[in-house]
Amino acid sequence: MKFGEAIMKAREEIKLNQEVYTLDIPPHEERMSYKELCEYYNNKLFRYWLSTLSEDIPAFAKVQTLNCLLGRIKCQG
């Protein structure tokens, strides 16, 4: 589990101890650098967007279409 995901999970299970809120952060990986963070979440979003495209489109076409929409490759047409 990544650090940000651990914080979000801990927020869901926040506890009140003697009028002070406490977070019990579950075990997680060491924090990523900003560059690693951007790459990780960009890939995660890319996989999510791929999953939202129509099922009848071939996998290679989904990736190519999404890359074109994101401006990563030049579109033909």
N, C-alpha and C positions, 0 to 999 in steps of 0.2 A: 504494500500500500504506500502511495506517495504521501508526502508531508501534508499537502493541501487537502487531499482526500481524508487523511486522519483527522485534521482539524474540523472538517465538515461533519464527519461522523461523531466527533466529540461534542460538537454544538448540538446535535440532535439529542444527546444524552446528558445535558448539563444538569448539575446537581446544586442544591442550596445547602451549604454547611454553615451554621451559625451566622446567618444573614450575609454570607459571602458565596457567590457563585463559583463553582470549581469545574474545571474541565479535566477529564481523565482521557488523555490522548493515547490511543492504542499504538502498538508497535508500528513503526514506519521506517522507510528508507531515509537516508540522509538527504537533506535539502539539495535540490538541483541548482545549478547555475541558471542565470536568466536564459542563456542560449539553449540549454538542455530543456528548460521548462517550456519555452516556445515550441521547440521541436516536438516534445511529447504531446502537448495539448493540440497542436496543429494536426498531428497524426491521428489523435483521438477524434477530433472533429471530422477529419477526412473520412475515417471509417464510419462514423455516424451518418454523414451525408451519403456515403455509398449505400448504406443500408436503407435509406429512404427512397432511392431511385427504384423505378419499376422493376419487377421480377423478370419480365420478359426480355429485358435488355441483357445481352451477353456481358460477362464480367469485364472483359478487356475494354468493351465499349463504354461501360459505366465509368471506369477509371479515366479513360481518354476524355469523355464528356465532362467529367468533373474537373479535370485538369484544365480543360479549355475554358470552362466557366470561371475558374479561379484565376485565369490569366497566366498559368504556369507554362502552357504551350500555346503556340499559334494555331488558331482554328482554321480549318479548311472549309471552303464553301463559298 
